[in-house]
Amino acid sequence: MSSAVCRWLLLCSVSVLGARAGGGGRYSREKNENRPEGVEFRIQKLNQVWEKAQRLQLSSVKLAELHSDLKIQEKDELNWKKLKAEGLDDDGEKEAKLRRSLNVILAKYGLDGKKQTQTEDNNYIKDGTENDVLNDPRLEKLWNKKDGMMPVLSGHCYHTQHWRLQEAAACRSCS
């Protein structure tokens, strides 16, 4: 055998033995199956979210819900990693969806670093009283003007040519 082939075989055998002696890398079976105590998830950022939630002392119900949401997120992210390795997420749409999903989870449990501005869980605007004051004078003026236009807006004038309040008020066929 030539000396070049011998060197190549020697390098290959040293690299194989070195990899086995080191206990594998981050992708080895040992690393993924035998996690240290206190590590709940295989993905580091999800572990950080979990630790933050525990530091903030969320209620046990919230922690259980968060744990379940993070487990689903972990499963989705690991599936995405496989898809990406196979080249099936070229446009990054799945990755963006995962990021949005994690942001929703963070916001849902108050872990996104933003103050809770949402006081109620509905989409209704609270009913104001007659004494409410608008901060903008232009809005105040428009609001006060609306009382004069109510007959036109409520359906008293159906003529399409009457698009101004004065014309609608002067309409003889509607009077």
Secondary structure as UniProt FT lines:
FT   HELIX           3..21
FT   TURN            22..23
FT   TURN            26..27
FT   HELIX           29..33
FT   TURN            37..38
FT   HELIX           44..55
FT   TURN            56..57
FT   HELIX           60..85
FT   TURN            86..87
FT   HELIX           93..108
FT   TURN            109..110
FT   TURN            130..131
FT   HELIX           137..151
FT   HELIX           152..156
FT   TURN            160..161
FT   HELIX           165..170
FT   TURN            172..174
//
